[in-house]
Amino acid sequence: MAKYKLEGPKPARMYEVILPKKLGYFGKVQEVLEDLFDEQAIRTIPFVRSSIADRNKDPNFDEDGWVKTLCQASRGYSIYEMDGRFLSRNGPIDERVLVIRFIFHNPDEADVTGTDFLSASVAVVNHLVAHRFAQELGVEEEIWFLEYNQPRLSIWRREPLDLATEAPSDRGAHS
């Protein structure tokens, strides 16, 4: 029988980026989200280039460390759709939107990296995702960036098993 250990609750930050769902956006959405896991792609983003130029004025600035933090801070995202009615300048409109949710937290003590991913989270989502959509899609009146205030995260983490004593039928696909 698998055992789980409770980790938390601990501070977390949660953000959602909300934009109209349009077929023509799928390629850009995929590109922007995949770039979050690629340090070289992150370095090409205009916000990152200008931020590096500003931060390089500080002799203690570690460019590689900062970019690595941006890359590692977002360990994943979830995407879902929402239907709603929204008020525009021309009156109410019905629209389906795409919601991209990010949850950030610092690793537990067993996985100490010394990096504060919570402090990097705003820059990651607001500039590497929401601002990029606004700039690169360039046609929407609004793209929303929503930050949830002081969420707490608890994780039930599976403890490592002794595979030699575990029955084969007890092992799942994610063992």
Beta strands, then each sheet from edge to edge (+ up, - down):
strand 1: 4-11
strand 2: 13-20
strand 3: 78-88
strand 4: 91-104
strand 5: 144-148
strand 6: 152-158
sheet 1: 1+ 6-
sheet 2: 3+ 4- 2+ 5-
end
